[in-house]
Amino acid sequence: MSTFYSHHSERLNAYRLMWIIILFDLPTQTISERKTYTEFRKNILELGFNMFQFSIYTRPCRSREHADTQVKKLEKILPQRGKIGILTITDKQFAMMKVYYGKASVPAPEGYEQLMLF
């Protein structure tokens, strides 16, 4: 494989591979609301999402089509109440995220390709 093709292929993959980010704020004041929150969280974990921080979960997808399929699955399990955002971005965009703990910067999140190696 030529160097050009290899580099070109890697660059295209960074834009083809996708991440779904789900952000949610659900009510938790009553026992019933806490149960709904717990069930929703359990369901998104079963769909392959990982906690990025409280109420923000991420999931890598191999293509836009795969991401669209996963979003449809998410839409089927949305709770009746609360605010939920679903964001789909490329692996390249995800890798450009800057993450801080206080003012201390931490390494960028691992991209999809690195994640798949583990």
C-alpha positions, 0 to 999 in steps of 0.5 A: 500500500502506498504512503499516499493511500495509507495517509488518505485512507486514515484521513477519510476514516477520521471523518467516516467514523462517528461518535454519538454523544447523549446529554440528558437532564432528567427529573429525580425528585420522586422515587418514580423519577429516580427509577425512570432515570436508573432505567434510562441509564441502564438502557443506554449502557446496554446500547454500548454507551460509556459514561463521559461524565454525569449525564453525558454518555458517548458511543463510537460508531463505524459509520454514519449509517451505524450512528443513525441506527443507534440514534433510532434505538435511543429515540425508542427508549427516551423517557417521557420527561426531561431534557435530552440532547443527541449529538453525532460528530465525526471521530476527527471532531471528537479527537479535537475535544479539549478536556480539563479537570479544573485548569489542568488539561488532560490528554484528548479523548481516545479516538475510535481507532484507538478505542477499538484496539482494547 
